[in-house]
């Protein structure tokens, strides 16, 4: 069984659409962050550094740094022990961002709906599909309702043995 990582990290910025950022976290989930709402909830005022990010042009300068979102155009300048000025970009911890985000509903991750559609088309019950593919009806139900992760080897068993179909994956 795979062990879940306890510390959320952002591994990819997938899309920036206005003030909404879609990120992929290290658990494989794509999640949405609505910064218009976040900044409103935080009552960001003109005297706070986040205020500059309410300008869409400045907001879109977001980057991925240290597994979190970072804005190098906004931040603090701090004098270090050598008297040199260091610039620190504005960042929010990935654990905070994970809590503030919502799971993105993506079509490409809905293997369950593909399996259910093919099962119904084949005239099979969940129990019959489970028997043919060496799983349980409970597991098939969880897969069809997108309530569990699906390993490729299990997906292959369900498609080939359970449904009698060929599996073809493409990466674009």
N, C-alpha and C positions, 0 to 999 in steps of 0.2 A: 504494500500500500504506500502511496506517495505521501510524504510528510509535507504539511502546509507550512510555509514560511510565516512567521508571526509578525515580522516587520514589513509593512507595505513600502514598496518603492515604485517609482515611475520608471519604466524602461523605454517608453516611446511616447512622444507627442504625436498623436495620429491626425488630429485636425484642429484648426482654430477657426471658429465661425462666430464672428462678432466677439462677444465676451464669454463665449462658451468654448472650453477646451476639452477635447476628447483625448484621454490618455490611456495607455495600456499599462497596467500595474503588473508586478512580478508574479501575481497569482494567475495571470492570463486574462483577467477581466479588462474589458474596455469600459471606462467610466467617464461620466460627464461632470465637468465643474462649471457652474454658472456663476461667474465672477461678478456680474451685475447684482445678483441676489446676495452673494457672499459679502460684497462690500457694503451693500445696503444693510444686511444683518449686523455687520460690524460697525455700522454708523460712521463710516469713513468720512472725515471732515477735511477741509482745505489745509489744515496744518499737519496732516499726517502724510507720510511718504507714499502710502498707497493711493492717495488722491490723484497723483500724476497718471496712474494706470487707468483712471476713468476716461482718459483720452484714448480712443481706439487705436490710433497710430502708435502710441507708446505701449499700449497693452500688447499689441501684436509682435513686439520685439522679444517675446517670451522664448526661452531656450531651456533645454534639458541640461542640468548640471547637478552632479552628485545625487542622481536618482530623484530629483525633485524639479519643480518649476522654478526658473530663475529669470529675473529681469535685470540684465547688466546696466540698463539705462536708468534704473532707479536703485537707490541704496544709500549706504552710509560711507562716509570717509572717516577713517579712524587713524590716529597717530599711533604707530607701534613703538616698542621700547627703544628703537634706534632713531626716533624722531621722524621717520618716514611716514608719509600718508599712504594708507592702504584703502582701496575701494572694495567694499563688500556689497555684492548685488542683493537686491530684495529677493528673499526666498521664503517660502512657507514649507514647513516640514511635510514630508510625504504622508506621515501618519495622520496629520491634521487634514490634508487634502483628501485622503481616502475617506475619512469620516464625513467630509463636506460634499463628497461626490455621490452620484447616483449611477447605478449600473446602466450602461448603454444597451439598448435593445437592438442587437445587430442580426440581420438576416443570415449572414455567413456563419454564425455560430449556432444556428438552430438545426442541429443534426436531428434532434428529436422529432421535429415536425416532418422532416424528410422520411424518417423511419416510419412514423405513424401513417403518413400518406401512402407509402409503399405497402405497408402491412394491410391497410384497409382495402387497397386496390387488389391485393392478392387474396382477399377474403379470409384473412387469418385473425384469430384472437391474439391477445397479448400472451396468453398461456401457450398457444400453439407456436408462436414465434420464439418464445423463451425455450420451449422444449427443443425446437430445431437448432437453436443457436447455443445451447448449453448454458443458458442463464436462467434467471427466475422471472416470473410475471411481475413481481415487485420492481425488479431492476429495469425491465422493459418500460414499465409505467414511469419510473423516475427519468429514464432517458427521453421518452416521448414528451415529458413535461419539462424538459430542460432543467431538472433538479439535481443532476449529477454530472461530474466530468466523465468523458468517454474516451478511453484509450483507443488508439488506432487499431490495435489487435482485436479488441472487443467489437469495435465498429465493423471491422472486416468480417468477423464471425457472424454478426447479425445480418449483414448484407449478403454475404456469399452462402453461408449455411442456412441461415434462418429464412431469408427471402429468395434465395436461389438467383440472385442478381450478381452482376459484376460491379466492382468498385473502381471508379476512375477519379483520381484527385488531380487538380491542376493548381498551379501556383502562378499567379499573374503579376 
